[in-house]
Amino acid sequence: MRLVPVTEADDPRLDDYRGLTDTALRTVREPAGGLYIAESTKVIARAVAAGHRPRSVLVQERRVDDIRGIVGEFEVPVYVVPDDVAEAVTGFAVHRGTIASMHRPELPTVRQVIEGASVVLILENIGDHTNVGAAFRAAAGLGADAVLVSPGGADPLYRRSVRVSMGTVFQVPWTRITDWDEAVADLHAARFDIAALALRDDAVSLDAYVADRPERVALVMGSEGDGLSRTVMDRADTIVTIPMSGGVDSLNVASAAAVALWAVKV
């Protein structure tokens, strides 16, 4: 790595990190620009361990030694900046002291991701980045073999998703569905039972479903507000509900994913 001191916030070499709190700018740039942002040494280390390559690193002066052991082998610039410059560029206080601009890897196909898997988590139109990150963390911690993200879902590599997931978005194989019919065909060809988590009169309870658990299960979780779409429920093999009490009809999507994944663990 090459240490490059930078003392001015308007230095164009820091453009990858500029205005990271501007939602419109991030939405356009991160997926289309071939990059994503990894925040904190722990997250960057997990990204590198997963084979992802850094474009550059922005690091506060006190954190230089922390990053050296993570990206030292890469021929990338490490921009060393004062705290006030880091905050002025990113738009927020960089408490963890280190941010990396990472090359966005090419996503595999659905068929490639589910090959050999027995439990798959599918997130349909989950728009909240925090919930996406939390769902990935549940998937990693509770034994899901893969995650599929719908076309309209939030970006798992968005920095908030990555941070909330504690870097587990690099640990669990995942890809984005481009066509529901093709994805369903691939899942059925691999002998998955598609279990949609939803409130419906014909739903079976999660405990009953687990009692006669299919060999391969794809759990589908819906969006925070509208739940699962009619399209997805019509393509599901089973509608499953988590029994609730206390007058509560549903859980946060990441919590529901954690409960369902724990229940179907072999």
Secondary structure as a PSIPRED ss2 file (coil, helix, strand):
# PSIPRED VFORMAT (PSIPRED V4.0)

   1 M C   1.000  0.000  0.000
   2 R E   0.000  0.000  1.000
   3 L E   0.000  0.000  1.000
   4 V E   0.000  0.000  1.000
   5 P E   0.000  0.000  1.000
   6 V C   1.000  0.000  0.000
   7 T C   1.000  0.000  0.000
   8 E C   1.000  0.000  0.000
   9 A C   1.000  0.000  0.000
  10 D C   1.000  0.000  0.000
  11 D C   1.000  0.000  0.000
  12 P H   0.000  1.000  0.000
  13 R H   0.000  1.000  0.000
  14 L H   0.000  1.000  0.000
  15 D H   0.000  1.000  0.000
  16 D H   0.000  1.000  0.000
  17 Y H   0.000  1.000  0.000
  18 R C   1.000  0.000  0.000
  19 G C   1.000  0.000  0.000
  20 L C   1.000  0.000  0.000
  21 T C   1.000  0.000  0.000
  22 D C   1.000  0.000  0.000
  23 T H   0.000  1.000  0.000
  24 A H   0.000  1.000  0.000
  25 L H   0.000  1.000  0.000
  26 R H   0.000  1.000  0.000
  27 T H   0.000  1.000  0.000
  28 V H   0.000  1.000  0.000
  29 R H   0.000  1.000  0.000
  30 E H   0.000  1.000  0.000
  31 P H   0.000  1.000  0.000
  32 A H   0.000  1.000  0.000
  33 G C   1.000  0.000  0.000
  34 G C   1.000  0.000  0.000
  35 L E   0.000  0.000  1.000
  36 Y E   0.000  0.000  1.000
  37 I E   0.000  0.000  1.000
  38 A E   0.000  0.000  1.000
  39 E E   0.000  0.000  1.000
  40 S C   1.000  0.000  0.000
  41 T H   0.000  1.000  0.000
  42 K H   0.000  1.000  0.000
  43 V H   0.000  1.000  0.000
  44 I H   0.000  1.000  0.000
  45 A H   0.000  1.000  0.000
  46 R H   0.000  1.000  0.000
  47 A H   0.000  1.000  0.000
  48 V H   0.000  1.000  0.000
  49 A H   0.000  1.000  0.000
  50 A C   1.000  0.000  0.000
  51 G C   1.000  0.000  0.000
  52 H C   1.000  0.000  0.000
  53 R C   1.000  0.000  0.000
  54 P E   0.000  0.000  1.000
  55 R E   0.000  0.000  1.000
  56 S E   0.000  0.000  1.000
  57 V E   0.000  0.000  1.000
  58 L E   0.000  0.000  1.000
  59 V E   0.000  0.000  1.000
  60 Q E   0.000  0.000  1.000
  61 E H   0.000  1.000  0.000
  62 R H   0.000  1.000  0.000
  63 R H   0.000  1.000  0.000
  64 V H   0.000  1.000  0.000
  65 D H   0.000  1.000  0.000
  66 D H   0.000  1.000  0.000
  67 I H   0.000  1.000  0.000
  68 R H   0.000  1.000  0.000
  69 G H   0.000  1.000  0.000
  70 I H   0.000  1.000  0.000
  71 V H   0.000  1.000  0.000
  72 G C   1.000  0.000  0.000
  73 E C   1.000  0.000  0.000
  74 F C   1.000  0.000  0.000
  75 E C   1.000  0.000  0.000
  76 V C   1.000  0.000  0.000
  77 P E   0.000  0.000  1.000
  78 V E   0.000  0.000  1.000
  79 Y E   0.000  0.000  1.000
  80 V E   0.000  0.000  1.000
  81 V E   0.000  0.000  1.000
  82 P C   1.000  0.000  0.000
  83 D H   0.000  1.000  0.000
  84 D H   0.000  1.000  0.000
  85 V H   0.000  1.000  0.000
  86 A H   0.000  1.000  0.000
  87 E H   0.000  1.000  0.000
  88 A H   0.000  1.000  0.000
  89 V H   0.000  1.000  0.000
  90 T H   0.000  1.000  0.000
  91 G C   1.000  0.000  0.000
  92 F C   1.000  0.000  0.000
  93 A C   1.000  0.000  0.000
  94 V C   1.000  0.000  0.000
  95 H C   1.000  0.000  0.000
  96 R C   1.000  0.000  0.000
  97 G C   1.000  0.000  0.000
  98 T E   0.000  0.000  1.000
  99 I E   0.000  0.000  1.000
 100 A E   0.000  0.000  1.000
 101 S E   0.000  0.000  1.000
 102 M E   0.000  0.000  1.000
 103 H E   0.000  0.000  1.000
 104 R C   1.000  0.000  0.000
 105 P C   1.000  0.000  0.000
 106 E C   1.000  0.000  0.000
 107 L C   1.000  0.000  0.000
 108 P C   1.000  0.000  0.000
 109 T C   1.000  0.000  0.000
 110 V H   0.000  1.000  0.000
 111 R H   0.000  1.000  0.000
 112 Q H   0.000  1.000  0.000
 113 V H   0.000  1.000  0.000
 114 I H   0.000  1.000  0.000
 115 E C   1.000  0.000  0.000
 116 G C   1.000  0.000  0.000
 117 A C   1.000  0.000  0.000
 118 S C   1.000  0.000  0.000
 119 V E   0.000  0.000  1.000
 120 V E   0.000  0.000  1.000
 121 L E   0.000  0.000  1.000
 122 I E   0.000  0.000  1.000
 123 L E   0.000  0.000  1.000
 124 E C   1.000  0.000  0.000
 125 N C   1.000  0.000  0.000
 126 I C   1.000  0.000  0.000
 127 G C   1.000  0.000  0.000
 128 D C   1.000  0.000  0.000
 129 H H   0.000  1.000  0.000
 130 T H   0.000  1.000  0.000
 131 N H   0.000  1.000  0.000
 132 V H   0.000  1.000  0.000
 133 G H   0.000  1.000  0.000
 134 A H   0.000  1.000  0.000
 135 A H   0.000  1.000  0.000
 136 F H   0.000  1.000  0.000
 137 R H   0.000  1.000  0.000
 138 A H   0.000  1.000  0.000
 139 A H   0.000  1.000  0.000
 140 A H   0.000  1.000  0.000
 141 G H   0.000  1.000  0.000
 142 L C   1.000  0.000  0.000
 143 G C   1.000  0.000  0.000
 144 A C   1.000  0.000  0.000
 145 D C   1.000  0.000  0.000
 146 A E   0.000  0.000  1.000
 147 V E   0.000  0.000  1.000
 148 L E   0.000  0.000  1.000
 149 V E   0.000  0.000  1.000
 150 S C   1.000  0.000  0.000
 151 P C   1.000  0.000  0.000
 152 G C   1.000  0.000  0.000
 153 G C   1.000  0.000  0.000
 154 A C   1.000  0.000  0.000
 155 D C   1.000  0.000  0.000
 156 P C   1.000  0.000  0.000
 157 L C   1.000  0.000  0.000
 158 Y C   1.000  0.000  0.000
 159 R H   0.000  1.000  0.000
 160 R H   0.000  1.000  0.000
 161 S H   0.000  1.000  0.000
 162 V H   0.000  1.000  0.000
 163 R H   0.000  1.000  0.000
 164 V H   0.000  1.000  0.000
 165 S C   1.000  0.000  0.000
 166 M C   1.000  0.000  0.000
 167 G C   1.000  0.000  0.000
 168 T H   0.000  1.000  0.000
 169 V H   0.000  1.000  0.000
 170 F H   0.000  1.000  0.000
 171 Q C   1.000  0.000  0.000
 172 V C   1.000  0.000  0.000
 173 P C   1.000  0.000  0.000
 174 W E   0.000  0.000  1.000
 175 T E   0.000  0.000  1.000
 176 R E   0.000  0.000  1.000
 177 I C   1.000  0.000  0.000
 178 T C   1.000  0.000  0.000
 179 D C   1.000  0.000  0.000
 180 W H   0.000  1.000  0.000
 181 D H   0.000  1.000  0.000
 182 E H   0.000  1.000  0.000
 183 A H   0.000  1.000  0.000
 184 V H   0.000  1.000  0.000
 185 A H   0.000  1.000  0.000
 186 D H   0.000  1.000  0.000
 187 L H   0.000  1.000  0.000
 188 H H   0.000  1.000  0.000
 189 A H   0.000  1.000  0.000
 190 A C   1.000  0.000  0.000
 191 R C   1.000  0.000  0.000
 192 F C   1.000  0.000  0.000
 193 D E   0.000  0.000  1.000
 194 I E   0.000  0.000  1.000
 195 A E   0.000  0.000  1.000
 196 A E   0.000  0.000  1.000
 197 L E   0.000  0.000  1.000
 198 A C   1.000  0.000  0.000
 199 L C   1.000  0.000  0.000
 200 R C   1.000  0.000  0.000
 201 D C   1.000  0.000  0.000
 202 D C   1.000  0.000  0.000
 203 A C   1.000  0.000  0.000
 204 V E   0.000  0.000  1.000
 205 S E   0.000  0.000  1.000
 206 L H   0.000  1.000  0.000
 207 D H   0.000  1.000  0.000
 208 A H   0.000  1.000  0.000
 209 Y H   0.000  1.000  0.000
 210 V H   0.000  1.000  0.000
 211 A H   0.000  1.000  0.000
 212 D C   1.000  0.000  0.000
 213 R C   1.000  0.000  0.000
 214 P C   1.000  0.000  0.000
 215 E C   1.000  0.000  0.000
 216 R C   1.000  0.000  0.000
 217 V E   0.000  0.000  1.000
 218 A E   0.000  0.000  1.000
 219 L E   0.000  0.000  1.000
 220 V E   0.000  0.000  1.000
 221 M E   0.000  0.000  1.000
 222 G C   1.000  0.000  0.000
 223 S E   0.000  0.000  1.000
 224 E C   1.000  0.000  0.000
 225 G C   1.000  0.000  0.000
 226 D C   1.000  0.000  0.000
 227 G E   0.000  0.000  1.000
 228 L C   1.000  0.000  0.000
 229 S C   1.000  0.000  0.000
 230 R H   0.000  1.000  0.000
 231 T H   0.000  1.000  0.000
 232 V H   0.000  1.000  0.000
 233 M H   0.000  1.000  0.000
 234 D H   0.000  1.000  0.000
 235 R H   0.000  1.000  0.000
 236 A C   1.000  0.000  0.000
 237 D C   1.000  0.000  0.000
 238 T E   0.000  0.000  1.000
 239 I E   0.000  0.000  1.000
 240 V E   0.000  0.000  1.000
 241 T E   0.000  0.000  1.000
 242 I C   1.000  0.000  0.000
 243 P C   1.000  0.000  0.000
 244 M C   1.000  0.000  0.000
 245 S C   1.000  0.000  0.000
 246 G C   1.000  0.000  0.000
 247 G C   1.000  0.000  0.000
 248 V C   1.000  0.000  0.000
 249 D C   1.000  0.000  0.000
 250 S C   1.000  0.000  0.000
 251 L C   1.000  0.000  0.000
 252 N C   1.000  0.000  0.000
 253 V H   0.000  1.000  0.000
 254 A H   0.000  1.000  0.000
 255 S H   0.000  1.000  0.000
 256 A H   0.000  1.000  0.000
 257 A H   0.000  1.000  0.000
 258 A H   0.000  1.000  0.000
 259 V H   0.000  1.000  0.000
 260 A H   0.000  1.000  0.000
 261 L H   0.000  1.000  0.000
 262 W H   0.000  1.000  0.000
 263 A H   0.000  1.000  0.000
 264 V H   0.000  1.000  0.000
 265 K C   1.000  0.000  0.000
 266 V C   1.000  0.000  0.000
